[in-house]
Amino acid sequence: RWFQTPSQVFYHAATEHGGKDVYPGQCLWEGCEPFQRQRFSFITHLQDKHCSRDALLAGLKQDEHGQTGNQKPSNK
């Protein structure tokens, strides 16, 4: 999915993937280490590692370089 701001990415990830009833016990973000984390540690991890403006821009640049032709961006 695409979001307009890093805050929207964080909110989505924290509520849809880190909620009390859905959190699987580790971060499932593509390329992330599969360490076991408590849910609140996961929320901090999301904010620091995956949902900062710099992390999201780096991921977008990496995704753009991996594209060929006129494919649409992935839903990462």
mmCIF file of the N, C-alpha and C atoms, coordinates in Angstrom:
data_MODEL
# 
_entry.id   MODEL 
# 
loop_
_atom_site.group_PDB 
_atom_site.id 
_atom_site.type_symbol 
_atom_site.label_atom_id 
_atom_site.label_alt_id 
_atom_site.label_comp_id 
_atom_site.label_asym_id 
_atom_site.label_entity_id 
_atom_site.label_seq_id 
_atom_site.pdbx_PDB_ins_code 
_atom_site.Cartn_x 
_atom_site.Cartn_y 
_atom_site.Cartn_z 
_atom_site.occupancy 
_atom_site.B_iso_or_equiv 
_atom_site.pdbx_formal_charge 
_atom_site.auth_seq_id 
_atom_site.auth_comp_id 
_atom_site.auth_asym_id 
_atom_site.auth_atom_id 
_atom_site.pdbx_PDB_model_num 
ATOM 1   N N  . ARG A 1 1  ? 0.833  -1.181  0.000   1.00 0.00 ? 1  ARG A N  1 
ATOM 2   C CA . ARG A 1 1  ? 0.000  0.000   0.000   1.00 0.00 ? 1  ARG A CA 1 
ATOM 3   C C  . ARG A 1 1  ? 0.875  1.241   0.000   1.00 0.00 ? 1  ARG A C  1 
ATOM 4   N N  . TRP A 1 2  ? 0.298  2.317   -0.477  1.00 0.00 ? 2  TRP A N  1 
ATOM 5   C CA . TRP A 1 2  ? 1.005  3.599   -0.498  1.00 0.00 ? 2  TRP A CA 1 
ATOM 6   C C  . TRP A 1 2  ? 0.376  4.542   0.509   1.00 0.00 ? 2  TRP A C  1 
ATOM 7   N N  . PHE A 1 3  ? 1.219  5.321   1.184   1.00 0.00 ? 3  PHE A N  1 
ATOM 8   C CA . PHE A 1 3  ? 0.769  6.273   2.182   1.00 0.00 ? 3  PHE A CA 1 
ATOM 9   C C  . PHE A 1 3  ? 1.407  7.620   1.884   1.00 0.00 ? 3  PHE A C  1 
ATOM 10  N N  . GLN A 1 4  ? 0.785  8.674   2.340   1.00 0.00 ? 4  GLN A N  1 
ATOM 11  C CA . GLN A 1 4  ? 1.274  10.026  2.067   1.00 0.00 ? 4  GLN A CA 1 
ATOM 12  C C  . GLN A 1 4  ? 2.390  10.461  3.010   1.00 0.00 ? 4  GLN A C  1 
ATOM 13  N N  . THR A 1 5  ? 2.405  9.929   4.226   1.00 0.00 ? 5  THR A N  1 
ATOM 14  C CA . THR A 1 5  ? 3.400  10.369  5.210   1.00 0.00 ? 5  THR A CA 1 
ATOM 15  C C  . THR A 1 5  ? 3.981  9.171   5.962   1.00 0.00 ? 5  THR A C  1 
ATOM 16  N N  . PRO A 1 6  ? 5.179  9.340   6.527   1.00 0.00 ? 6  PRO A N  1 
ATOM 17  C CA . PRO A 1 6  ? 5.736  8.287   7.368   1.00 0.00 ? 6  PRO A CA 1 
ATOM 18  C C  . PRO A 1 6  ? 4.831  7.955   8.559   1.00 0.00 ? 6  PRO A C  1 
ATOM 19  N N  . SER A 1 7  ? 4.140  8.949   9.084   1.00 0.00 ? 7  SER A N  1 
ATOM 20  C CA . SER A 1 7  ? 3.228  8.718   10.205  1.00 0.00 ? 7  SER A CA 1 
ATOM 21  C C  . SER A 1 7  ? 2.107  7.753   9.820   1.00 0.00 ? 7  SER A C  1 
ATOM 22  N N  . GLN A 1 8  ? 1.615  7.874   8.605   1.00 0.00 ? 8  GLN A N  1 
ATOM 23  C CA . GLN A 1 8  ? 0.558  6.976   8.141   1.00 0.00 ? 8  GLN A CA 1 
ATOM 24  C C  . GLN A 1 8  ? 1.081  5.548   7.977   1.00 0.00 ? 8  GLN A C  1 
ATOM 25  N N  . VAL A 1 9  ? 2.317  5.401   7.512   1.00 0.00 ? 9  VAL A N  1 
ATOM 26  C CA . VAL A 1 9  ? 2.930  4.077   7.391   1.00 0.00 ? 9  VAL A CA 1 
ATOM 27  C C  . VAL A 1 9  ? 3.050  3.460   8.783   1.00 0.00 ? 9  VAL A C  1 
ATOM 28  N N  . PHE A 1 10 ? 3.570  4.241   9.727   1.00 0.00 ? 10 PHE A N  1 
ATOM 29  C CA . PHE A 1 10 ? 3.740  3.744   11.087  1.00 0.00 ? 10 PHE A CA 1 
ATOM 30  C C  . PHE A 1 10 ? 2.402  3.348   11.699  1.00 0.00 ? 10 PHE A C  1 
ATOM 31  N N  . TYR A 1 11 ? 1.406  4.188   11.567  1.00 0.00 ? 11 TYR A N  1 
ATOM 32  C CA . TYR A 1 11 ? 0.088  3.896   12.146  1.00 0.00 ? 11 TYR A CA 1 
ATOM 33  C C  . TYR A 1 11 ? -0.468 2.596   11.563  1.00 0.00 ? 11 TYR A C  1 
ATOM 34  N N  . HIS A 1 12 ? -0.387 2.451   10.258  1.00 0.00 ? 12 HIS A N  1 
ATOM 35  C CA . HIS A 1 12 ? -0.873 1.230   9.618   1.00 0.00 ? 12 HIS A CA 1 
ATOM 36  C C  . HIS A 1 12 ? -0.125 0.001   10.146  1.00 0.00 ? 12 HIS A C  1 
ATOM 37  N N  . ALA A 1 13 ? 1.201  0.055   10.130  1.00 0.00 ? 13 ALA A N  1 
ATOM 38  C CA . ALA A 1 13 ? 1.995  -1.097  10.558  1.00 0.00 ? 13 ALA A CA 1 
ATOM 39  C C  . ALA A 1 13 ? 1.742  -1.430  12.030  1.00 0.00 ? 13 ALA A C  1 
ATOM 40  N N  . ALA A 1 14 ? 1.674  -0.411  12.864  1.00 0.00 ? 14 ALA A N  1 
ATOM 41  C CA . ALA A 1 14 ? 1.483  -0.635  14.304  1.00 0.00 ? 14 ALA A CA 1 
ATOM 42  C C  . ALA A 1 14 ? 0.107  -1.203  14.611  1.00 0.00 ? 14 ALA A C  1 
ATOM 43  N N  . THR A 1 15 ? -0.914 -0.736  13.927  1.00 0.00 ? 15 THR A N  1 
ATOM 44  C CA . THR A 1 15 ? -2.266 -1.197  14.244  1.00 0.00 ? 15 THR A CA 1 
ATOM 45  C C  . THR A 1 15 ? -2.640 -2.475  13.511  1.00 0.00 ? 15 THR A C  1 
ATOM 46  N N  . GLU A 1 16 ? -2.265 -2.588  12.248  1.00 0.00 ? 16 GLU A N  1 
ATOM 47  C CA . GLU A 1 16 ? -2.661 -3.755  11.458  1.00 0.00 ? 16 GLU A CA 1 
ATOM 48  C C  . GLU A 1 16 ? -1.737 -4.956  11.633  1.00 0.00 ? 16 GLU A C  1 
ATOM 49  N N  . HIS A 1 17 ? -0.477 -4.706  11.967  1.00 0.00 ? 17 HIS A N  1 
ATOM 50  C CA . HIS A 1 17 ? 0.503  -5.793  12.074  1.00 0.00 ? 17 HIS A CA 1 
ATOM 51  C C  . HIS A 1 17 ? 1.093  -5.925  13.474  1.00 0.00 ? 17 HIS A C  1 
ATOM 52  N N  . GLY A 1 18 ? 0.882  -4.923  14.318  1.00 0.00 ? 18 GLY A N  1 
ATOM 53  C CA . GLY A 1 18 ? 1.428  -4.962  15.666  1.00 0.00 ? 18 GLY A CA 1 
ATOM 54  C C  . GLY A 1 18 ? 0.374  -4.908  16.746  1.00 0.00 ? 18 GLY A C  1 
ATOM 55  N N  . GLY A 1 19 ? -0.879 -5.033  16.335  1.00 0.00 ? 19 GLY A N  1 
ATOM 56  C CA . GLY A 1 19 ? -1.965 -5.011  17.306  1.00 0.00 ? 19 GLY A CA 1 
ATOM 57  C C  . GLY A 1 19 ? -1.953 -6.227  18.219  1.00 0.00 ? 19 GLY A C  1 
ATOM 58  N N  . LYS A 1 20 ? -2.579 -6.091  19.349  1.00 0.00 ? 20 LYS A N  1 
ATOM 59  C CA . LYS A 1 20 ? -2.572 -7.142  20.367  1.00 0.00 ? 20 LYS A CA 1 
ATOM 60  C C  . LYS A 1 20 ? -3.028 -8.495  19.828  1.00 0.00 ? 20 LYS A C  1 
ATOM 61  N N  . ASP A 1 21 ? -4.010 -8.515  18.973  1.00 0.00 ? 21 ASP A N  1 
ATOM 62  C CA . ASP A 1 21 ? -4.555 -9.779  18.474  1.00 0.00 ? 21 ASP A CA 1 
ATOM 63  C C  . ASP A 1 21 ? -3.904 -10.282 17.189  1.00 0.00 ? 21 ASP A C  1 
ATOM 64  N N  . VAL A 1 22 ? -3.012 -9.494  16.585  1.00 0.00 ? 22 VAL A N  1 
ATOM 65  C CA . VAL A 1 22 ? -2.425 -9.898  15.299  1.00 0.00 ? 22 VAL A CA 1 
ATOM 66  C C  . VAL A 1 22 ? -0.904 -9.995  15.281  1.00 0.00 ? 22 VAL A C  1 
ATOM 67  N N  . TYR A 1 23 ? -0.234 -9.444  16.286  1.00 0.00 ? 23 TYR A N  1 
ATOM 68  C CA . TYR A 1 23 ? 1.230  -9.415  16.271  1.00 0.00 ? 23 TYR A CA 1 
ATOM 69  C C  . TYR A 1 23 ? 1.790  -10.841 16.323  1.00 0.00 ? 23 TYR A C  1 
ATOM 70  N N  . PRO A 1 24 ? 2.630  -11.230 15.325  1.00 0.00 ? 24 PRO A N  1 
ATOM 71  C CA . PRO A 1 24 ? 3.137  -12.594 15.263  1.00 0.00 ? 24 PRO A CA 1 
ATOM 72  C C  . PRO A 1 24 ? 4.366  -12.875 16.134  1.00 0.00 ? 24 PRO A C  1 
ATOM 73  N N  . GLY A 1 25 ? 4.892  -11.881 16.837  1.00 0.00 ? 25 GLY A N  1 
ATOM 74  C CA . GLY A 1 25 ? 6.044  -12.114 17.710  1.00 0.00 ? 25 GLY A CA 1 
ATOM 75  C C  . GLY A 1 25 ? 7.378  -11.696 17.128  1.00 0.00 ? 25 GLY A C  1 
ATOM 76  N N  . GLN A 1 26 ? 7.383  -11.327 15.855  1.00 0.00 ? 26 GLN A N  1 
ATOM 77  C CA . GLN A 1 26 ? 8.610  -10.836 15.225  1.00 0.00 ? 26 GLN A CA 1 
ATOM 78  C C  . GLN A 1 26 ? 8.241  -9.931  14.069  1.00 0.00 ? 26 GLN A C  1 
ATOM 79  N N  . CYS A 1 27 ? 9.197  -9.139  13.643  1.00 0.00 ? 27 CYS A N  1 
ATOM 80  C CA . CYS A 1 27 ? 8.983  -8.230  12.519  1.00 0.00 ? 27 CYS A CA 1 
ATOM 81  C C  . CYS A 1 27 ? 8.996  -9.030  11.222  1.00 0.00 ? 27 CYS A C  1 
ATOM 82  N N  . LEU A 1 28 ? 7.988  -8.815  10.402  1.00 0.00 ? 28 LEU A N  1 
ATOM 83  C CA . LEU A 1 28 ? 7.895  -9.520  9.123   1.00 0.00 ? 28 LEU A CA 1 
ATOM 84  C C  . LEU A 1 28 ? 8.202  -8.607  7.936   1.00 0.00 ? 28 LEU A C  1 
ATOM 85  N N  . TRP A 1 29 ? 8.741  -7.418  8.227   1.00 0.00 ? 29 TRP A N  1 
ATOM 86  C CA . TRP A 1 29 ? 9.110  -6.481  7.164   1.00 0.00 ? 29 TRP A CA 1 
ATOM 87  C C  . TRP A 1 29 ? 10.162 -7.161  6.293   1.00 0.00 ? 29 TRP A C  1 
ATOM 88  N N  . GLU A 1 30 ? 9.994  -7.083  5.000   1.00 0.00 ? 30 GLU A N  1 
ATOM 89  C CA . GLU A 1 30 ? 10.914 -7.744  4.077   1.00 0.00 ? 30 GLU A CA 1 
ATOM 90  C C  . GLU A 1 30 ? 12.354 -7.322  4.346   1.00 0.00 ? 30 GLU A C  1 
ATOM 91  N N  . GLY A 1 31 ? 13.236 -8.314  4.519   1.00 0.00 ? 31 GLY A N  1 
ATOM 92  C CA . GLY A 1 31 ? 14.648 -8.053  4.746   1.00 0.00 ? 31 GLY A CA 1 
ATOM 93  C C  . GLY A 1 31 ? 15.033 -7.815  6.194   1.00 0.00 ? 31 GLY A C  1 
ATOM 94  N N  . CYS A 1 32 ? 14.070 -7.812  7.101   1.00 0.00 ? 32 CYS A N  1 
ATOM 95  C CA . CYS A 1 32 ? 14.374 -7.562  8.512   1.00 0.00 ? 32 CYS A CA 1 
ATOM 96  C C  . CYS A 1 32 ? 14.774 -8.853  9.215   1.00 0.00 ? 32 CYS A C  1 
ATOM 97  N N  . GLU A 1 33 ? 15.581 -8.708  10.262  1.00 0.00 ? 33 GLU A N  1 
ATOM 98  C CA . GLU A 1 33 ? 16.015 -9.852  11.050  1.00 0.00 ? 33 GLU A CA 1 
ATOM 99  C C  . GLU A 1 33 ? 14.804 -10.464 11.755  1.00 0.00 ? 33 GLU A C  1 
ATOM 100 N N  . PRO A 1 34 ? 14.691 -11.790 11.772  1.00 0.00 ? 34 PRO A N  1 
ATOM 101 C CA . PRO A 1 34 ? 13.520 -12.440 12.391  1.00 0.00 ? 34 PRO A CA 1 
ATOM 102 C C  . PRO A 1 34 ? 13.680 -12.648 13.901  1.00 0.00 ? 34 PRO A C  1 
ATOM 103 N N  . PHE A 1 35 ? 14.049 -11.613 14.632  1.00 0.00 ? 35 PHE A N  1 
ATOM 104 C CA . PHE A 1 35 ? 14.217 -11.715 16.078  1.00 0.00 ? 35 PHE A CA 1 
ATOM 105 C C  . PHE A 1 35 ? 12.862 -11.697 16.774  1.00 0.00 ? 35 PHE A C  1 
ATOM 106 N N  . GLN A 1 36 ? 12.752 -12.471 17.840  1.00 0.00 ? 36 GLN A N  1 
ATOM 107 C CA . GLN A 1 36 ? 11.554 -12.408 18.670  1.00 0.00 ? 36 GLN A CA 1 
ATOM 108 C C  . GLN A 1 36 ? 11.585 -11.092 19.446  1.00 0.00 ? 36 GLN A C  1 
ATOM 109 N N  . ARG A 1 37 ? 10.453 -10.396 19.461  1.00 0.00 ? 37 ARG A N  1 
ATOM 110 C CA . ARG A 1 37 ? 10.344 -9.129  20.179  1.00 0.00 ? 37 ARG A CA 1 
ATOM 111 C C  . ARG A 1 37 ? 9.001  -9.095  20.902  1.00 0.00 ? 37 ARG A C  1 
ATOM 112 N N  . GLN A 1 38 ? 9.000  -8.477  22.055  1.00 0.00 ? 38 GLN A N  1 
ATOM 113 C CA . GLN A 1 38 ? 7.731  -8.188  22.715  1.00 0.00 ? 38 GLN A CA 1 
ATOM 114 C C  . GLN A 1 38 ? 7.006  -7.152  21.856  1.00 0.00 ? 38 GLN A C  1 
ATOM 115 N N  . ARG A 1 39 ? 5.707  -7.101  21.967  1.00 0.00 ? 39 ARG A N  1 
ATOM 116 C CA . ARG A 1 39 ? 4.910  -6.225  21.094  1.00 0.00 ? 39 ARG A CA 1 
ATOM 117 C C  . ARG A 1 39 ? 5.316  -4.751  21.220  1.00 0.00 ? 39 ARG A C  1 
ATOM 118 N N  . PHE A 1 40 ? 5.538  -4.269  22.420  1.00 0.00 ? 40 PHE A N  1 
ATOM 119 C CA . PHE A 1 40 ? 5.902  -2.856  22.558  1.00 0.00 ? 40 PHE A CA 1 
ATOM 120 C C  . PHE A 1 40 ? 7.304  -2.586  22.030  1.00 0.00 ? 40 PHE A C  1 
ATOM 121 N N  . SER A 1 41 ? 8.182  -3.550  22.138  1.00 0.00 ? 41 SER A N  1 
ATOM 122 C CA . SER A 1 41 ? 9.505  -3.423  21.538  1.00 0.00 ? 41 SER A CA 1 
ATOM 123 C C  . SER A 1 41 ? 9.382  -3.371  20.018  1.00 0.00 ? 41 SER A C  1 
ATOM 124 N N  . PHE A 1 42 ? 8.461  -4.153  19.479  1.00 0.00 ? 42 PHE A N  1 
ATOM 125 C CA . PHE A 1 42 ? 8.207  -4.149  18.036  1.00 0.00 ? 42 PHE A CA 1 
ATOM 126 C C  . PHE A 1 42 ? 7.731  -2.776  17.565  1.00 0.00 ? 42 PHE A C  1 
ATOM 127 N N  . ILE A 1 43 ? 6.871  -2.136  18.340  1.00 0.00 ? 43 ILE A N  1 
ATOM 128 C CA . ILE A 1 43 ? 6.361  -0.806  17.960  1.00 0.00 ? 43 ILE A CA 1 
ATOM 129 C C  . ILE A 1 43 ? 7.526  0.187   17.886  1.00 0.00 ? 43 ILE A C  1 
ATOM 130 N N  . THR A 1 44 ? 8.409  0.150   18.862  1.00 0.00 ? 44 THR A N  1 
ATOM 131 C CA . THR A 1 44 ? 9.589  1.025   18.840  1.00 0.00 ? 44 THR A CA 1 
ATOM 132 C C  . THR A 1 44 ? 10.482 0.688   17.658  1.00 0.00 ? 44 THR A C  1 
ATOM 133 N N  . HIS A 1 45 ? 10.682 -0.601  17.417  1.00 0.00 ? 45 HIS A N  1 
ATOM 134 C CA . HIS A 1 45 ? 11.479 -1.064  16.279  1.00 0.00 ? 45 HIS A CA 1 
ATOM 135 C C  . HIS A 1 45 ? 10.903 -0.532  14.965  1.00 0.00 ? 45 HIS A C  1 
ATOM 136 N N  . LEU A 1 46 ? 9.603  -0.642  14.796  1.00 0.00 ? 46 LEU A N  1 
ATOM 137 C CA . LEU A 1 46 ? 8.959  -0.127  13.578  1.00 0.00 ? 46 LEU A CA 1 
ATOM 138 C C  . LEU A 1 46 ? 9.262  1.347   13.376  1.00 0.00 ? 46 LEU A C  1 
ATOM 139 N N  . GLN A 1 47 ? 9.067  2.107   14.443  1.00 0.00 ? 47 GLN A N  1 
ATOM 140 C CA . GLN A 1 47 ? 9.248  3.547   14.338  1.00 0.00 ? 47 GLN A CA 1 
ATOM 141 C C  . GLN A 1 47 ? 10.702 3.904   14.030  1.00 0.00 ? 47 GLN A C  1 
ATOM 142 N N  . ASP A 1 48 ? 11.632 3.253   14.696  1.00 0.00 ? 48 ASP A N  1 
ATOM 143 C CA . ASP A 1 48 ? 13.047 3.586   14.526  1.00 0.00 ? 48 ASP A CA 1 
ATOM 144 C C  . ASP A 1 48 ? 13.646 3.057   13.228  1.00 0.00 ? 48 ASP A C  1 
ATOM 145 N N  . LYS A 1 49 ? 13.324 1.809   12.870  1.00 0.00 ? 49 LYS A N  1 
ATOM 146 C CA . LYS A 1 49 ? 14.013 1.172   11.749  1.00 0.00 ? 49 LYS A CA 1 
ATOM 147 C C  . LYS A 1 49 ? 13.265 1.263   10.422  1.00 0.00 ? 49 LYS A C  1 
ATOM 148 N N  . HIS A 1 50 ? 11.961 1.182   10.445  1.00 0.00 ? 50 HIS A N  1 
ATOM 149 C CA . HIS A 1 50 ? 11.229 1.061   9.192   1.00 0.00 ? 50 HIS A CA 1 
ATOM 150 C C  . HIS A 1 50 ? 10.365 2.267   8.827   1.00 0.00 ? 50 HIS A C  1 
ATOM 151 N N  . CYS A 1 51 ? 9.925  3.032   9.788   1.00 0.00 ? 51 CYS A N  1 
ATOM 152 C CA . CYS A 1 51 ? 8.947  4.085   9.494   1.00 0.00 ? 51 CYS A CA 1 
ATOM 153 C C  . CYS A 1 51 ? 9.474  5.500   9.644   1.00 0.00 ? 51 CYS A C  1 
ATOM 154 N N  . SER A 1 52 ? 10.773 5.648   9.780   1.00 0.00 ? 52 SER A N  1 
ATOM 155 C CA . SER A 1 52 ? 11.323 7.003   9.783   1.00 0.00 ? 52 SER A CA 1 
ATOM 156 C C  . SER A 1 52 ? 11.320 7.517   8.337   1.00 0.00 ? 52 SER A C  1 
ATOM 157 N N  . ARG A 1 53 ? 11.353 8.793   8.185   1.00 0.00 ? 53 ARG A N  1 
ATOM 158 C CA . ARG A 1 53 ? 11.365 9.387   6.837   1.00 0.00 ? 53 ARG A CA 1 
ATOM 159 C C  . ARG A 1 53 ? 12.553 8.861   6.032   1.00 0.00 ? 53 ARG A C  1 
ATOM 160 N N  . ASP A 1 54 ? 13.733 8.825   6.657   1.00 0.00 ? 54 ASP A N  1 
ATOM 161 C CA . ASP A 1 54 ? 14.937 8.368   5.957   1.00 0.00 ? 54 ASP A CA 1 
ATOM 162 C C  . ASP A 1 54 ? 14.845 6.901   5.547   1.00 0.00 ? 54 ASP A C  1 
ATOM 163 N N  . ALA A 1 55 ? 14.323 6.052   6.442   1.00 0.00 ? 55 ALA A N  1 
ATOM 164 C CA . ALA A 1 55 ? 14.193 4.626   6.117   1.00 0.00 ? 55 ALA A CA 1 
ATOM 165 C C  . ALA A 1 55 ? 13.217 4.414   4.963   1.00 0.00 ? 55 ALA A C  1 
ATOM 166 N N  . LEU A 1 56 ? 12.126 5.156   4.973   1.00 0.00 ? 56 LEU A N  1 
ATOM 167 C CA . LEU A 1 56 ? 11.138 4.995   3.905   1.00 0.00 ? 56 LEU A CA 1 
ATOM 168 C C  . LEU A 1 56 ? 11.665 5.517   2.571   1.00 0.00 ? 56 LEU A C  1 
ATOM 169 N N  . LEU A 1 57 ? 12.397 6.618   2.592   1.00 0.00 ? 57 LEU A N  1 
ATOM 170 C CA . LEU A 1 57 ? 12.990 7.127   1.352   1.00 0.00 ? 57 LEU A CA 1 
ATOM 171 C C  . LEU A 1 57 ? 14.028 6.154   0.800   1.00 0.00 ? 57 LEU A C  1 
ATOM 172 N N  . ALA A 1 58 ? 14.824 5.565   1.678   1.00 0.00 ? 58 ALA A N  1 
ATOM 173 C CA . ALA A 1 58 ? 15.822 4.584   1.233   1.00 0.00 ? 58 ALA A CA 1 
ATOM 174 C C  . ALA A 1 58 ? 15.139 3.379   0.612   1.00 0.00 ? 58 ALA A C  1 
ATOM 175 N N  . GLY A 1 59 ? 14.053 2.908   1.219   1.00 0.00 ? 59 GLY A N  1 
ATOM 176 C CA . GLY A 1 59 ? 13.307 1.785   0.669   1.00 0.00 ? 59 GLY A CA 1 
ATOM 177 C C  . GLY A 1 59 ? 12.686 2.117   -0.672  1.00 0.00 ? 59 GLY A C  1 
ATOM 178 N N  . LEU A 1 60 ? 12.186 3.331   -0.823  1.00 0.00 ? 60 LEU A N  1 
ATOM 179 C CA . LEU A 1 60 ? 11.596 3.751   -2.085  1.00 0.00 ? 60 LEU A CA 1 
ATOM 180 C C  . LEU A 1 60 ? 12.652 3.797   -3.182  1.00 0.00 ? 60 LEU A C  1 
ATOM 181 N N  . LYS A 1 61 ? 13.820 4.346   -2.871  1.00 0.00 ? 61 LYS A N  1 
ATOM 182 C CA . LYS A 1 61 ? 14.901 4.393   -3.860  1.00 0.00 ? 61 LYS A CA 1 
ATOM 183 C C  . LYS A 1 61 ? 15.337 2.991   -4.259  1.00 0.00 ? 61 LYS A C  1 
ATOM 184 N N  . GLN A 1 62 ? 15.448 2.097   -3.274  1.00 0.00 ? 62 GLN A N  1 
ATOM 185 C CA . GLN A 1 62 ? 15.833 0.720   -3.553  1.00 0.00 ? 62 GLN A CA 1 
ATOM 186 C C  . GLN A 1 62 ? 14.786 0.052   -4.444  1.00 0.00 ? 62 GLN A C  1 
ATOM 187 N N  . ASP A 1 63 ? 13.532 0.293   -4.171  1.00 0.00 ? 63 ASP A N  1 
ATOM 188 C CA . ASP A 1 63 ? 12.443 -0.282  -4.957  1.00 0.00 ? 63 ASP A CA 1 
ATOM 189 C C  . ASP A 1 63 ? 12.469 0.254   -6.389  1.00 0.00 ? 63 ASP A C  1 
ATOM 190 N N  . GLU A 1 64 ? 12.732 1.546   -6.555  1.00 0.00 ? 64 GLU A N  1 
ATOM 191 C CA . GLU A 1 64 ? 12.779 2.139   -7.891  1.00 0.00 ? 64 GLU A CA 1 
ATOM 192 C C  . GLU A 1 64 ? 13.927 1.562   -8.709  1.00 0.00 ? 64 GLU A C  1 
ATOM 193 N N  . HIS A 1 65 ? 15.064 1.310   -8.076  1.00 0.00 ? 65 HIS A N  1 
ATOM 194 C CA . HIS A 1 65 ? 16.206 0.753   -8.798  1.00 0.00 ? 65 HIS A CA 1 
ATOM 195 C C  . HIS A 1 65 ? 15.979 -0.691  -9.192  1.00 0.00 ? 65 HIS A C  1 
ATOM 196 N N  . GLY A 1 66 ? 15.113 -1.381  -8.486  1.00 0.00 ? 66 GLY A N  1 
ATOM 197 C CA . GLY A 1 66 ? 14.837 -2.777  -8.782  1.00 0.00 ? 66 GLY A CA 1 
ATOM 198 C C  . GLY A 1 66 ? 13.784 -2.964  -9.855  1.00 0.00 ? 66 GLY A C  1 
ATOM 199 N N  . GLN A 1 67 ? 13.170 -1.886  -10.311 1.00 0.00 ? 67 GLN A N  1 
ATOM 200 C CA . GLN A 1 67 ? 12.098 -1.962  -11.303 1.00 0.00 ? 67 GLN A CA 1 
ATOM 201 C C  . GLN A 1 67 ? 12.659 -1.989  -12.708 1.00 0.00 ? 67 GLN A C  1 
ATOM 202 N N  . THR A 1 68 ? 11.914 -2.622  -13.599 1.00 0.00 ? 68 THR A N  1 
ATOM 203 C CA . THR A 1 68 ? 12.282 -2.615  -15.009 1.00 0.00 ? 68 THR A CA 1 
ATOM 204 C C  . THR A 1 68 ? 11.084 -2.180  -15.825 1.00 0.00 ? 68 THR A C  1 
ATOM 205 N N  . GLY A 1 69 ? 11.348 -1.533  -16.918 1.00 0.00 ? 69 GLY A N  1 
ATOM 206 C CA . GLY A 1 69 ? 10.274 -1.106  -17.799 1.00 0.00 ? 69 GLY A CA 1 
ATOM 207 C C  . GLY A 1 69 ? 9.323  -0.150  -17.106 1.00 0.00 ? 69 GLY A C  1 
ATOM 208 N N  . ASN A 1 70 ? 8.021  -0.340  -17.350 1.00 0.00 ? 70 ASN A N  1 
ATOM 209 C CA . ASN A 1 70 ? 7.038  0.573   -16.763 1.00 0.00 ? 70 ASN A CA 1 
ATOM 210 C C  . ASN A 1 70 ? 6.152  -0.135  -15.762 1.00 0.00 ? 70 ASN A C  1 
ATOM 211 N N  . GLN A 1 71 ? 6.731  -1.049  -14.969 1.00 0.00 ? 71 GLN A N  1 
ATOM 212 C CA . GLN A 1 71 ? 5.980  -1.728  -13.945 1.00 0.00 ? 71 GLN A CA 1 
ATOM 213 C C  . GLN A 1 71 ? 5.568  -0.740  -12.867 1.00 0.00 ? 71 GLN A C  1 
ATOM 214 N N  . LYS A 1 72 ? 4.450  -1.047  -12.201 1.00 0.00 ? 72 LYS A N  1 
ATOM 215 C CA . LYS A 1 72 ? 4.040  -0.232  -11.073 1.00 0.00 ? 72 LYS A CA 1 
ATOM 216 C C  . LYS A 1 72 ? 4.903  -0.580  -9.874  1.00 0.00 ? 72 LYS A C  1 
ATOM 217 N N  . PRO A 1 73 ? 5.085  0.375   -8.955  1.00 0.00 ? 73 PRO A N  1 
ATOM 218 C CA . PRO A 1 73 ? 5.842  0.076   -7.733  1.00 0.00 ? 73 PRO A CA 1 
ATOM 219 C C  . PRO A 1 73 ? 5.168  -1.039  -6.949  1.00 0.00 ? 73 PRO A C  1 
ATOM 220 N N  . SER A 1 74 ? 5.973  -1.788  -6.207  1.00 0.00 ? 74 SER A N  1 
ATOM 221 C CA . SER A 1 74 ? 5.424  -2.878  -5.407  1.00 0.00 ? 74 SER A CA 1 
ATOM 222 C C  . SER A 1 74 ? 4.659  -2.322  -4.209  1.00 0.00 ? 74 SER A C  1 
ATOM 223 N N  . ASN A 1 75 ? 3.982  -3.196  -3.514  1.00 0.00 ? 75 ASN A N  1 
ATOM 224 C CA . ASN A 1 75 ? 3.203  -2.801  -2.337  1.00 0.00 ? 75 ASN A CA 1 
ATOM 225 C C  . ASN A 1 75 ? 3.961  -3.017  -1.047  1.00 0.00 ? 75 ASN A C  1 
ATOM 226 N N  . LYS A 1 76 ? 5.264  -2.923  -1.056  1.00 0.00 ? 76 LYS A N  1 
ATOM 227 C CA . LYS A 1 76 ? 6.061  -3.133  0.155   1.00 0.00 ? 76 LYS A CA 1 
ATOM 228 C C  . LYS A 1 76 ? 5.788  -2.022  1.152   1.00 0.00 ? 76 LYS A C  1 
# 
